[in-house]
Amino acid sequence: MKIAIVNGPNLNLLGKREPAIYGSLTLDEILQKLKTDFPGVEFVHFQSNLEGELINKVQEFGFINAAQTTAMIINPGGFSHTSVALADALAASTIPVIEVHLSNIYAREEYRHTSITGAKCVGVISGFGYSSYWLAVNYIIKTVSAK
């Protein structure tokens, strides 16, 4: 089983940027914990602060090379609320995509309450820190791979 994880803008600053909101784990630590918690899963990861690069990777994992990937987890960061283009790329995916957020987007500023990209995903997991990723992987293992 191969799961692609795509992380958007500012997530490269995790562990340093607003730890009261996003937690103290770095992105590398989150990825390492996933590998430790799910040793039978192959993870491929991509992070970018650039919208076009994220769109290219979503298309690559979810459409162009979809036969090689079981599912995708995406944390689009701020693009969740603004990027119609990223949402369109997610809609074209032929593999299941789960959106995750470390913070509870519904307990934050009002403009964060709508996820344009989340509407194109199987589901959205928000507000559980590292466990948002863990829950998404667990869902994929229990549900997607069982089909």
N, C-alpha and C positions, 0 to 999 in steps of 0.2 A: 504494500500500500504506500502510495506517494501522495503527500499533501503539500500543496504550494501555500506559502504564507507571504502575503503582499502587505507591506506597511508603507503608509503615506507620509506626508510632510511632518517634520518636527519629531517624529518618533525616533530618529537617530539621537535625540537629546534626552531620551528617557533615563531616569536615575539622577539627572541633574536639573532638568526643567520641571518646575512646580511639583516636587515630590508629594506634596499634600494632596494633589489632585490625581497624579498619574502613578504614584508609588515610587519606591526607591530602586527597583530593578532596572537595569539597563536592557536594551533590546537584545544584546548578546546573551545576557543572563536569562531572559525569557525563553529564547530559543534553546539554550542549553537545558533548562528545566524541562521543556517539552520533550527533548531527546531523551532525557533521563526518565521522565514519567511514562513515555511511550516508546520503549526501545525497539519495538517491532515496526515502527513507522519511519519511512524515509521522508525527511522534510527538505524542501527547497525553499529558499527565502530570497526576497527582494525588497529593498527599501529605497524610496526616492522622495525627494522634495518636489519633483517636477511632475506635473499632471500628465504630460505626454508620455513620459517614461513609464508611469503607472499603467496607462492605457495600453501601451505596447506589451507590457508584461501580462496584464489580464488577458489580452487577446492571445498571447503565446501559450499561457498555461490553460486557458479555458476554451480555446477554440482551435488554434493552429496545431498545437501538440496535445490536445485534450485526451487522446487515447493513452498517453503516458502518465496522466495524473488522475487520482481518484476524486479529489475535491480541492477547493481553494478556500482559504480563510483570508479575509481582507480587513485591515484597519485603515480606512481611507483618511483618517484624521479629519482635518477641516474640510477636505474635499467632499466629505459625506453630505454636507449641507449646501454645496455650491456647484458640484460638477455634473452637469447633464451628460457631458461627453464620457466621463468615467461610468456613469450609470448605463449609458448605451453600450459600452464595452462589456459590462457585467451582464446585461440582458442578452448578449450574443453568446455567452458562455454555454457550453454544452455539458459542463460538469457542475455539480452543486457548489454554490458559494455561500459562505456564512460571513456576515459582517460582525466584527467585534470592536468593542471600545473598552478601554481600561476604566474610564470614569462613567458615571451615570449621566448620559447626555440629557436626560429629562429633568435632572436636578440642577442643571446649569443654566446658562443664559438662554433666553427664549429662542434665539436664532439657531441654537443647537438641537432643538426639539424635533426638527424634521430632518430625516435622512433620505435624500434623493437616491443615494446608492443602495441603501438598505431595502428600498422597495423592490429592487431587482435581485435580491438575495433570497435564499431559502428561509433565513431568519436572521435576527439581530440579537446579539448578546452584549449587554452593556452594564457596566458598573461594578464588575467583580475583580478588577485588577488583572493579575496574571491568570486567575481562574476563568476569565472570559475566554482566553485562548484554550485553556484546558477543557472547558465545557464544549467548545466547538470541536476540538479533536475527538473528544469522547463521543459526541453526537455522530461524527463521521464514522468512527469505528463501529458503533452500535447500530447505526441506521443505514448509512450510505453503502458501506462495504457489505452489508448483509443482503443487499438487493441483487 
